[in-house]
């Protein structure tokens, strides 16, 4: 195994699938010769050529339209939206076309498109670069939405996403790109979409989360352990579809839960998880299910983002409310 950062694992996954399938195409703004803003596609154009890895104009709507057409012609497009805050420019292609392709064609057509995009706070980006818009994506039937929290998960999930015959939104938290390394197999492997992962076993409380908040939740779990609390951390990995079975299994074991997301409270993932727990496991609960989220306000300018973003301290405080209920 090799020690990889998340960005290296993503590049490795792209390279693996481009070797496996000549129909895999990678494109986006600066995705070709420059290798993307974060160098996720670095070296791919040199290895696979300009016909398979190429730059596009500064036009997300054009990127989306191109991906739809290529998908209908038998290719497996992997377009990059340079920052996910720019997704509004391509929403018609995603929600109006890709997500509906299988249904409107009676199953005769598919849209095997994997849209990669960086997002997330904590790295002092300009306005509209850090927004967590996964809730917007999960409200559209027909899409899968994947958010890895580790290099190992990123590679296995991205390979699965590229091989999927339906559209996948693959969101990569910028803070995780180079924040730590992990052992990642150099050979190909897959992680099933729609399957959560228990990152830490526990018996007293379940923390259900995803993305960069997995790391914050792990820190919080370690802090709570000092007070004698055994905390389980469940990483959703895929936020649409949710792994309901894994969520309920954890809650039925611990009888208490909090849900953590970086996005604003109104953004939806955490609310949906809480609703599913109440629908399916309310008699197992010994306390209300609480949420740790960002405030319901526009993502702030970088000077204030550390105050605005949820962190391990916030998670500990909310966890204690549930544990002491």
N, C-alpha and C positions, 0 to 999 in steps of 0.2 A: 504493500500500500504506500501511497504518497501522502505527504502532508500538504493539504491544499487550503487556500482561502476559498470563500464562497465564489468569488469572481473566477478563480481558476477552475473550480468545479463546474461552473456554468460553461466556460469555454471548452472544457474537456467533454462535456455532454454534447455540445454542438458539434464538435469535431467527430465524436463517436458516431453520431447519427448521420453526419454528412458522408462519412466513410461507408456506413451501412446502406445508405439509400441515396442514389444520385438524384432523386426527386426532392430532397430537402434543399430549400433555398433560404438564404439569410440576407435580409436587407433592411435598410433604414437610414435615417439621417446620420451621416458620418460612420456608418457601420462597416464600410468597405475598407479602404486603404488605412484610415485612421484607427480602425478597430473599435469605434464607439467612444462615447464620452468617458466611460469607465474601463475601456479596453476589454470588454466582454467578448468581442469578436476579433481581437487582435490576432493577426497571423492567418486568419481563415481565408482571406482573399488570396494571399500569396500561395497557400496550399491548394485551394480548390478552384481558383480562377474567378475572373470578373463576371462570368455568366451565372455563377452560383452565389457569390457574395458581393453585393454591390450597394452603392449609395443611391439614395432617392432624393428628390427635391424636398425642400422644407414645407411639406404638405401632408399632414397626417391623413386627411381625407383621401388623398391619392394613394398613400400606403395601404389603407384599408381596402380600397377598390381593387388595387393590384393583387392583394392577398386573396380576395374572393375569387377573382378570375383565375388565378393560378391554381387555387384549390379545386375549382371545377374542372380543370384540365389535367388533373392527376398528380399535381405537385403537392408537396408538403411545405407550405410557406412558414417561415419563422420571422415575421417582421418585428422590428424593435420600435416602440414608441419611446422617444428619447427620454422623456419624463412623463409619468402617468398623469400628471396634472394637465397634460395636453390632450387627454383622451376625448374631451368634448368635441374636438374637431373630427373625430372618426366614429362617433357614436352611431350614426346612421348605418355605417358599414357593419359595426359589431352587433347592435341590437336589432336593426331593421333587416339585415341580410344574413350574416353568418349564423346567428343564434336561431334563425327560423328556417334555415336551408333544408334540414332533414324533414321537418314537419310539412313545409309548403310543397315539397316534392314527393310526398308520400313515401319517403325513405329511399327514393331513387338517387338522390344527390346528397353529398355531405360537404362539410366545410372544414377540412383537416388543417386548421390554422392555429398556430401557437403564437400568441402575441406576448412578447417579453417587454417588461418595462420596469425601470427603477422607480422607487417611491420611498417615502418615509422621512421622519424628522431626526434631528440630532446631529446633522452635519452642516448646518448653516447655509442651506441653499437659498437662492432668491425665491421670491413669491411664485406660487403655482408649480413648484418643483417637488414639494414634500408631501402634498395632500394624500391622505389615505382614502381612496375612493372605491375600495373593494365592496362596500355596501351597495354602491350604485350598480356594480357588475352582478352581484348576487341577486338583485331584484329582477333580473332578466332571465326567464326560463330559456334553456338551451345552451347556456354557458357553463363551463367548469372554471372555477377560480382557485388557483393554487398559490400558496405563500410559504416558501421554505424558511426554516430558521437556522439551518446548519449547512455546511458544505456537502456533507454526505447526503442529506435529504435533497439538496438542490440538484445534484447530478442525477440521482435516481428518478426524481419527480419530473425533471425536464425531459429526460429520455422518454418516459411514459407519456408526457404531454405531446411530444412531437409525433409519437406513434398513434395517438388517439385520432379517431376519424371525425371527431366533433371539435368545435372551437374551444380553446383553453386560454384563459387569461393567466399569465405566469408573472407574478409580481415579486420583485427582488428588492428587499429593504436595503437602502444605500448604506446605512450604518453597519450592516452585517457584511458588506462586500469584502472588507479587509481587516475586520476587527479581531478575528482569531482564525487559527488553522485547525484542521481535523484530519484524521486518517480517512482517505477516500480511495476505494479500489481503482486502479488504473484501467481495469477491464470494464466492459459494459455491465450494467445491472439496472433493474427497474424497481421503483417503489409504486405500488398501486395508487392511483388517484382516488380520493374519497376515503382514505384510511388515516385515522389519527395515530399518534404515537405517544405512549406514556414516557416522558423524558425523566420522570422521577417518581418512584413508588411512594405511597403514603397511605395513612389510615384515618386521619382526623379531618382533612379538608381537601377538596379538589380545586385546583386552579386550572381553569380551562382558557387557553390562550393561543396565540399564533404570532408568527413574524418575530420582530425584535423584542416583543413583550415576553417571549419565551425566556430570553436571557434575564430580563428583569424579574420574572416570576421565579426563576431558579435562585437568584440572589435572595429574594424574599423568603423562599422556602428554607434556605440555609439559615437566615436570620430567625425565622420562627422556630426552627429546630432547637436553637439555643434556649428557648423557653419551654421545650419539651413537646412541641407540636409536630406531628408527622404529617407532612404535606405532600400531596400528589400533584404533579404538573402534567397536564395533558396538552400536547401540541396538536392542534387541529390539522395543520399542514394543508389541507384542502378546506376552504370555507364554503364552497358550493360544489358538489353536495356535501353536507355535513355528515360526519361519521356518528350518527345518533347512537348506534350500539355502544361505541366506546365511551361516549359522554355519559350515557345512562349507567353503564357498568361501573364507571368511576364514582358517580354520585351515590349509587346504591351501596358501594363499599364504604365511603367516607361519611355519608349522610349530610354533608355540608359542602357548599360550593361558592366560588366567586368566578366571574368571567372577566378577563382582562383584554382590552384592545387599545391600540394607540389612537384610533380614530375617535371622533366626537361621539358622545353617547347616542345621538340621534342617527348615527350612521348604520346601525342595523345588525351587524354580526352578533354582538354580545346579546342584544335584545332577543334575537332569534334563538340563540342557545338557551337563554333563560326560559323562553316560552316552551321550548321542547322539553326541558327538564320539568317544568310545571305540568305539562300535558301528560308526561309519561312516568314521572317518578316523584310526584309531590308527596305521596305517603311515606317516602323514604327520607324526606327532609326533616331535619331538626332545627333549621333556621332558614330565614329567607335567603334566596340567592341574590347576591349583590354584584354590582358591576364597578370596575375601575376603568375609566375612560378619560379622554381629553374633554375639555369643556365644549359646550355647544356654541362655538364661535369660529370665525375664520382662522385658519392656521396663521399664527403671528409672524411678524418679521423675526429674523434670526436672533436678534438681541434678547427676545423674550421666550424663545422656544423651549428652553430648559425648564422654565417655570410652567409652561403650558403642557408639556408632555408628561404622561404618567410615568412613574418610576417605581423602583423597589420599595421605597418608603411608603408610597401611596398604597401599594399592594399589601404591605404588612399591616397598615392601619385598618384597611377594609377587612382583611382576613381576621384580625382580632375581634372586630365587631361580630363577625359570624361565629367565630369560635366561642365567644363569651355570651352569645345570645341566650 
